[in-house]
Amino acid sequence: MTATLRPRARAASFLPGVTPRDPIGYHWLSQVTLHLRRELCWLWQERTGGAGEGLPPAADRVGETLDLTRYAETRKRFFREDPTARFLTDRLEEPAPRPPARKLAPGSFGWVVSELGLAPAGCFVLAFGLQPVVDSAAGLIYAACANDPSRTYPTMGLAHRLWEAPDELLGCFDPTHPLVLHGLLSSLPGGWQDPITVHPVIAGQLLGMDGPAPEYFVRIPAGRSALPPNAELAAARLAGG
């Protein structure tokens, strides 16, 4: 099924008023927010045996880690059977909009997904890195889901826990992954507890929230080298050409 561009019925963030103009960026930011909300529901169930409001109480980190496998199937069943978690799961299963390629603004989230052939896992990681740039309220949610008050930023480890197919995130550690190779992530994650970061200028362009591209963003025509002639010669020598 192909989703159409429809009115936005889901919040893209915890902070009200965050409204990315790029529909695909909006969708993936919403996916991150929904995953975090659903995880909070589970943590209340896991730690107290019922629903609650606000942030769930902290738990012993080692004990919680050891229980990940023990409660894996219970967690999946909770996502299907608990009314609130089921509602969030249904929203998560909605496909991303697919506007025609000609309508994708160069430099937008949707354009990047199309040009780089980003898989859903890559879209999720990119949106996860974008969220703290545009949503100042998300920090406490990261810390609660990570069960660590000092981790007020998204990490690869938290993304690994939230994403339904965690093995799909392993490629993000590869320096040739599109998110790293094209500079969309500020740095190559070196481990699961490393933050996922996107530069604010890039975030604004991806989400269509920052007006026209800055003057120092120069678009390079396809097939044209960005290097001056002397640099091209040096690069050829280094490559053994």
Secondary structure, 3 states (H helix, E strand, C coil): CCECCCCCCCCCCCCCCCCCCCHHHHHHHHHHHHHHHHHHHHHHHHHHCCCCCCCCCCCCHHHHHHHHHHCHHHHHHHHHHCHHHHHHHHHHCCCCECCCHHHCCCCCHHHHHHHHCCCHHHHHHHHHHHHHHHCCCCHHHHHHHHCCCCCCCCEHHHHHHHCCCHHHHHHHHCCCCHHHHCCCCCCCCCCCCCECCCCHHHHHHHHCCCCCCCCCCCCCCCCCCCCCHHHHHHHHHHCCC
